Amino acid sequence: MMTEIIKAGPKAVSTAAEVLARGGVIIYPTETLYGIGVDATNSEAMSKLIEMKKRKGEKTEQILVAYSDIAMAKKYLTITKEADILAKRFMPGPLSLVLRDKQGNRARLRIPERKITLGIIKKFGGPITSTSANISGEENIYKISDIIKKFGGKVDLIIDDGNIPRRKASTVFDMETMKILREGPISKKQIEDALKLV
């Protein structure tokens, strides 16, 4: 497979949307790290992603999915009152919520704050995966040269936005158990305080 590498910008956004629409795989910058993106509604593309990440036994419900805004998320997910409060308080931003989709399956919601990421999702017109661009169990990759070395020839498109400063991955909060599954920039106290203000 030939991997196209494009510098971040308007051309990268439109090219990414085209690749996603045909079931392809992209690597794109988020505010926390580089992510692997496929059409989250395309089961073949999702299978391709899981195979690439080498996550044996991985379920699609464990993959973070990015939406452009809460209005888009509501088309696919059941947004509870509490989830809506957290989305309004912390999104776009480094918070991911575990909830249910319209079919009753577990799903993960993320609304990123990086403009290029939101631009790709809006241009594509639907949710895309936002799992970290690495192999399962390996360190996160922040250098673009390492991304190209690791994924060149394995994905359709890499958007080059330079090196990404090391930051914690997003906080993952389960709306059913009301527990944090992964500690990130948003603390348990911040989430609890937001929900208490209801």
C-alpha positions in Angstrom: 0.0 0.0 0.0 1.2 3.5 -0.9 0.8 5.9 2.0 0.1 9.5 1.1 1.7 12.0 3.5 0.2 15.5 3.6 1.1 18.5 5.7 -1.8 19.6 8.0 -4.1 22.1 6.2 -7.3 22.4 4.1 -6.0 19.9 1.5 -5.3 17.3 4.2 -8.8 17.8 5.6 -10.5 17.2 2.3 -8.2 14.3 1.4 -8.8 12.6 4.8 -12.6 12.9 4.3 -12.3 11.2 0.9 -10.1 8.4 2.3 -12.5 7.8 5.1 -15.5 7.7 2.7 -14.0 4.9 0.8 -13.3 2.8 3.9 -9.6 3.8 4.1 -7.4 4.4 7.2 -5.9 7.7 8.1 -3.5 8.9 10.9 -4.2 12.4 12.1 -3.2 14.7 14.9 -5.4 15.2 18.0 -4.7 17.4 21.0 -3.1 14.6 22.9 -1.4 12.4 20.3 -1.7 11.0 16.8 -4.8 9.0 16.2 -5.8 6.3 13.8 -9.1 7.1 12.0 -11.6 5.0 10.1 -15.3 5.4 9.5 -16.7 4.3 12.8 -19.9 3.1 11.1 -18.1 0.9 8.7 -17.6 -2.6 10.1 -14.9 -3.6 7.6 -12.9 -0.5 8.3 -13.2 -1.1 12.0 -12.0 -4.7 11.6 -9.0 -3.4 9.6 -8.2 -1.0 12.5 -8.3 -3.7 15.2 -6.1 -5.9 13.0 -3.6 -3.1 12.6 -3.5 -2.3 16.3 -2.9 -6.1 17.0 -5.5 -6.0 19.8 -6.5 -9.6 20.1 -10.1 -10.1 21.3 -10.7 -6.3 21.0 -14.3 -5.3 20.7 -15.3 -2.3 18.7 -17.0 -0.9 21.9 -13.5 -0.4 23.4 -12.4 1.9 20.5 -12.7 5.7 21.2 -14.9 7.4 18.6 -14.7 11.1 17.9 -17.7 13.3 16.9 -17.7 16.9 15.8 -20.2 18.0 18.4 -22.9 16.6 20.8 -25.6 17.1 18.1 -23.8 14.6 15.8 -23.3 12.2 18.8 -27.0 12.2 19.6 -27.7 10.7 16.1 -25.8 7.6 17.1 -25.7 7.5 20.9 -28.1 7.6 23.8 -27.0 10.7 25.7 -28.3 10.7 29.3 -28.9 13.9 31.2 -25.6 13.3 33.1 -23.7 12.7 29.9 -25.1 15.9 28.4 -24.0 17.9 31.5 -20.4 16.5 31.2 -20.3 17.1 27.4 -21.4 20.7 27.9 -18.9 21.2 30.7 -15.8 19.5 29.2 -16.2 19.0 25.5 -14.6 19.7 23.2 -11.7 18.5 25.4 -9.8 15.6 26.8 -12.8 13.7 28.2 -14.2 10.4 26.8 -17.5 9.0 28.0 -18.5 5.3 27.9 -22.3 5.0 27.2 -24.7 3.2 25.0 -25.4 3.5 21.3 -28.9 3.5 19.8 -28.8 -0.3 19.5 -27.9 -0.6 23.2 -24.3 -1.5 22.7 -21.5 0.0 24.7 -19.7 2.9 22.9 -17.2 5.6 23.6 -17.8 9.3 22.9 -15.0 11.9 22.4 -15.3 15.4 21.0 -11.7 16.6 20.3 -10.7 20.3 20.6 -8.0 20.4 17.9 -9.3 22.4 14.9 -7.9 20.1 12.2 -9.5 17.0 13.9 -12.9 18.7 14.1 -12.5 19.8 10.5 -11.9 16.2 9.3 -15.0 14.9 11.1 -17.2 17.8 9.9 -16.0 17.4 6.3 -16.5 13.6 6.4 -19.9 14.1 8.0 -19.8 11.3 10.5 -18.0 9.8 13.5 -14.4 8.5 13.1 -12.2 6.4 15.4 -9.8 8.2 17.7 -7.6 5.4 19.0 -3.9 6.1 19.6 -1.6 5.5 16.6 0.5 2.7 18.1 0.5 -1.0 18.4 -1.3 -2.4 21.4 0.9 -2.5 24.5 3.6 -0.3 22.9 4.4 3.3 23.9 2.4 6.2 22.5 4.1 7.9 19.6 4.5 11.7 19.5 7.2 12.2 16.8 5.9 12.4 13.2 9.1 10.7 12.0 8.3 7.7 14.2 4.7 7.7 13.0 5.9 7.5 9.3 8.4 4.8 10.1 5.8 2.7 12.0 2.8 3.2 9.7 4.2 4.1 6.3 2.9 1.5 3.8 0.2 0.3 6.2 -2.3 3.2 6.1 -3.8 5.3 3.2 -2.9 8.7 4.6 -0.8 10.3 7.2 -1.4 14.0 8.1 1.9 15.6 9.2 1.4 18.2 11.9 4.9 17.9 13.3 5.7 16.5 16.7 2.9 16.6 19.3 3.8 17.7 22.9 3.5 14.9 25.4 0.2 15.1 27.2 -1.9 12.6 29.1 -4.5 10.8 27.0 -8.1 11.8 27.7 -9.9 10.9 30.9 -12.3 8.0 30.2 -15.4 8.0 32.4 -18.0 5.2 32.5 -21.5 6.7 32.6 -23.0 3.4 33.9 -20.7 2.7 36.8 -19.9 6.4 37.3 -16.2 5.5 37.5 -13.0 6.7 35.8 -11.5 3.9 33.6 -8.5 5.9 32.7 -7.0 8.9 34.5 -6.3 11.9 32.3 -6.3 15.7 32.3 -9.8 15.9 33.8 -10.0 14.6 37.4 -12.6 12.6 39.2 -13.3 15.6 41.4 -13.9 17.9 38.4 -16.4 15.3 37.0 -18.2 14.9 40.4 -18.3 18.6 41.0 -19.9 19.2 37.5 -22.6 16.5 38.2 -23.3 17.9 41.7 -24.2 21.3 40.2 -27.2 19.7 38.5 
